[in-house]
Amino acid sequence: TEIMYNPPEANNDTLEFLEILNPSTTASINMAGFFFSSGIEYTFPAGFMLAPGEYVMISGDSVIFEEWYGLEAFEWTGGTALSNDGEGITLRTAGGTVADTVFFDDTNAWADADATGYSLVLCDPGSDNNLPANWTLSENATGIVVNSLEIFADPGAASTCTPTGIADNE
């Protein structure tokens, strides 16, 4: 539901993160063993349950993430950063079935969040997350300033946004 890639830090990407929402209002999701097969490297630990309406963050540096955003996050492994040119991110179940995938970009109708200080947010968690029209730049000013650019992001919270694409009735 949110992708922060290539924040305006000099020569590192410690503020990068992905956010996942359990959109259910009644059922927890047992995410033990779920793993990312593209984009980043991370496997959720045994016993990890994502409660209804709860968000989970996975970051490039969990210590820096908590220090700056004030929230806990899992840390992806392998020292990899999200591609600054966009890429596919695939989350799979413990059994290997694709649970979700998104191909974000900094061109081709996607809002440009590349080193601008903005995260990409999915305006409606029930919408198709592969359509750029369903994503926009975060409108939430965090008060965090990095290299003279304020960070706009909504980690761990519902995003208030207006989709950038053409409405269905248009």
N, C-alpha and C positions, 0 to 999 in steps of 0.2 A: 504493500500500500504506500510505501515511500522509498525513494532511492536518493541518497546523497552521494554523488560521485564527483570527483575532482573539485573538492572545496578549495577556496583561495589560499591555501597554505603554500609556503615556499618549499618545494622539493620533497613533500611528503603528503600522505593522504590519511592522516590519523583521525580526521573527523568524518570520514566516509562511513555510511551505514546503510543497511537495509532494514525495513520494518515489515513485519507480517502481522496481520490481524486475523483472529478467529471471528468471523462475522456471525456465528451462531449466537442466539440468545439463550439457548438451553444446554448445549452439549460441549463438553471439553474435548479437545483433540489430543490424543496421545502422540506426541511428536518424537518419542524416543526412537532413535535410529534414522529419522528423516535426515536427508543429506542433500547438499547442493552438488549437482554433477556438472554444472557449468557456471561461469561467472566468478564464483569464489569457492573455497574449500572449507566446508564445515559440516559436522555431523552432530545433531542434537543428542544430549546425554540421556542415558537410561533414566526413566522415571519422569522425564520432562512432559508436563501437561500444560496445554495452552487453554486457559479458561474461556468461557463464552465472553465475547466482547473485549478480550485482552489482547494487547499488542506484545510482540517480542522484537527486540532489536539485536542485530548481529552487526558488529563493527570491525573495522580494521585494527583498532586499538581500544580495547574495552576500558582501560584505565583512563586514557585521555577522554574517551566518550563520556564516562561517568563524571570526570572532572569538569568538562565543559557543559554538558547537557543536563547533568544532575540525575541521570537515569542509569540503571544497570543494563549491560548488554553482554551477549556472548561475543567472543572474539573469533573471527575466522582464522583459519590456519594457512600455512604456506607463505605468509608474507605477501600475498597477492593483493593488488588494488583493483578496483573496478576500472574497466577501460574508459579512458577519457573520450573515446570516439563512440561509445555505446557498445552493447553486447547482449547476448542472451544469458539470462539467469534462470536456471532450472532447479526446482526443488523436487526431490523424489521421496517417496515413502521408504520405510526401512526395507521393504521388499523390492524396491527399484522402480516401482510404477511412478510415472510423472504425476505429481500432485498439482503443480502449477509451473508455468513458465512465462517469462516476459522478455521481449526483445526491445530494450530502450535504445535511444539514439540521440545524437545532438543535432541531427538534421532530419529530413524526411517527415516534416510536420510535427516533430517533437519540440516542445519548448526547450530552449537552450539553457541548461543549468551548468554547463561546462565552465568551471572556475569563476562563476558569477556570484557565488555565495548562496544560491538557491538550491533546495532539494526539489525533486519531482514528486508530486503527490497524486495519488489516484483519487479523483473526486468522489466517486461512488464505488465503494468496495464490491458491490454486486455487479459492476460493469465489466466488460471485456478488457483486461489489463494489457492486451496487445494492441489496442487501438490508441494511437497518440492523442486523439481527440478527448479521451477520457482522463488524461493527465494534464497537469499544469504545474506552474511554479508555485511553491508554498507562499502563502500570504502572511505567515506568522513570523514576525520579527522576534528574534531570540534575545537581542541585546548583546550577542557575542559578535565582536568585531575582529576580523583577521585580515591583515594587510589592507586596511582601510575599507574593507567590504563587510557589511553586516551579514550574518548568517540568517537566512530565512528557512525554517524547518519546523516540523511538528512531531518529533519523535515521541512515540508512546501516547499519541492523542489523535482524535479524529481531526481531519484536515478541513478547514473552511476554505473552499475554493470554488472557482467558476471554471468549468472545462473550457479549453481553448478551441475546441473543434466546432464543426457545424452541427447544429441540433438535428435530430432525426426528422423533425417536421420541415426542415429547410431542404 
